[in-house]
Amino acid sequence: MHAQRQKQWQEILHLTQQMHELAVPNQSLNDISADEDSAKQPWQVITGIETQRFKLLEQFFATTPSDDEITEIEAGVRLINQSDKELAAFAEKMQQEIAAVFSKNTAGQRAVSAYSNHE
């Protein structure tokens, strides 16, 4: 792989790694600050990195890979796919946890409302 394409490919893989690390798969809602902005920030950063990575992928694949690049690119694409699957699974888990928190809050609000209306 030519030096410029190698640098571009390594940047794509680095961005993929950054996205994966930012997701912190062992974190749950209990670990997230009550401050809504701090809870959103990692996902906003991940979204920004994904946008940057997508542009680099478009640029990289605008040129058809040569035969000598195929093996390295194939391994990288597998890594990207696996990372993206794990990131999507983690995002879905976080979405379910958020829905559960909102559900509890809604139930609590109904109980307070019912109690207040009863008096």
C-alpha positions as CSV (number, residue, x, y, z in Angstrom):
1,M,0.0,0.0,0.0
2,H,1.4,3.4,-0.9
3,A,2.3,5.6,2.0
4,Q,-0.6,8.1,1.6
5,R,-3.2,5.4,1.3
6,Q,-1.6,3.5,4.3
7,K,-1.8,6.7,6.4
8,Q,-5.4,7.2,5.4
9,W,-6.3,3.5,6.2
10,Q,-4.6,3.7,9.5
11,E,-6.6,6.9,10.3
12,I,-9.8,5.1,9.5
13,L,-8.9,2.2,11.8
14,H,-7.8,4.7,14.5
15,L,-11.1,6.5,14.4
16,T,-12.9,3.1,14.6
17,Q,-10.9,2.3,17.8
18,Q,-11.7,5.7,19.3
19,M,-15.4,5.2,18.7
20,H,-15.2,1.8,20.4
21,E,-13.3,3.1,23.4
22,L,-15.7,6.0,23.9
23,A,-18.6,3.7,24.2
24,V,-17.2,2.2,27.4
25,P,-19.2,-1.1,27.1
26,N,-19.1,-1.8,30.9
27,Q,-20.8,1.5,31.8
28,S,-24.5,1.5,32.8
29,L,-26.9,4.3,33.5
30,N,-26.1,4.0,37.2
31,D,-22.5,5.2,36.3
32,I,-23.7,8.1,34.2
33,S,-23.9,11.6,35.8
34,A,-27.3,13.0,36.4
35,D,-26.2,15.9,34.3
36,E,-27.9,15.2,30.9
37,D,-25.3,17.0,28.9
38,S,-22.4,14.9,30.3
39,A,-24.4,11.7,29.5
40,K,-25.0,12.9,25.9
41,Q,-21.4,14.0,25.3
42,P,-19.8,10.7,24.5
43,W,-22.4,9.9,21.9
44,Q,-22.1,13.3,20.4
45,V,-18.4,12.7,20.1
46,I,-18.9,9.2,18.7
47,T,-21.3,10.7,16.1
48,G,-18.8,13.3,15.1
49,I,-16.0,10.7,14.7
50,E,-18.3,8.5,12.7
51,T,-19.0,11.4,10.3
52,Q,-15.3,12.0,9.9
53,R,-14.6,8.2,9.4
54,F,-17.4,8.0,6.8
55,K,-15.8,10.8,4.8
56,L,-12.4,9.1,4.9
57,L,-13.9,5.8,3.9
58,E,-15.5,7.4,0.9
59,Q,-12.2,9.0,-0.1
60,F,-10.3,5.8,0.4
61,F,-12.6,3.7,-1.6
62,A,-12.9,6.2,-4.4
63,T,-9.8,4.5,-5.7
64,T,-10.2,0.8,-6.3
65,P,-7.8,-1.1,-4.0
66,S,-4.9,-2.8,-5.7
67,D,-4.4,-6.6,-5.4
68,D,-1.6,-6.1,-2.8
69,E,-3.9,-4.0,-0.6
70,I,-6.8,-6.5,-0.5
71,T,-5.6,-8.6,2.4
72,E,-4.9,-5.7,4.7
73,I,-8.1,-3.9,3.7
74,E,-10.2,-7.1,4.2
75,A,-8.8,-7.5,7.7
76,G,-9.5,-3.9,8.5
77,V,-13.1,-4.0,7.2
78,R,-13.8,-7.1,9.4
79,L,-12.5,-5.1,12.4
80,I,-14.6,-2.1,11.5
81,N,-17.7,-4.3,11.1
82,Q,-17.2,-6.1,14.4
83,S,-16.6,-2.8,16.2
84,D,-19.7,-1.2,14.6
85,K,-21.8,-4.3,15.6
86,E,-20.6,-4.0,19.2
87,L,-21.2,-0.3,19.3
88,A,-24.7,-0.8,17.9
89,A,-25.5,-3.5,20.5
90,F,-24.2,-1.2,23.3
91,A,-26.3,1.7,22.0
92,E,-29.4,-0.5,21.9
93,K,-28.7,-1.7,25.5
94,M,-28.3,1.9,26.6
95,Q,-31.5,2.9,24.9
96,Q,-33.3,0.1,26.7
97,E,-31.9,1.2,30.0
98,I,-32.9,4.8,29.3
99,A,-36.5,3.6,28.5
100,A,-36.6,1.7,31.8
101,V,-35.5,4.8,33.7
102,F,-38.2,6.9,31.9
103,S,-40.8,4.2,32.6
104,K,-39.9,4.3,36.3
105,N,-40.1,8.1,36.4
106,T,-43.4,8.1,34.6
107,A,-44.8,5.5,37.1
108,G,-43.5,7.7,40.0
109,Q,-45.1,10.8,38.5
110,R,-48.4,9.0,38.2
111,A,-48.2,7.9,41.8
112,V,-47.5,11.4,43.0
113,S,-50.3,12.8,40.9
114,A,-52.7,10.2,42.2
115,Y,-51.7,11.0,45.8
116,S,-52.0,14.7,45.2
117,N,-55.4,14.4,43.6
118,H,-56.6,12.1,46.4
119,E,-56.0,14.8,49.1
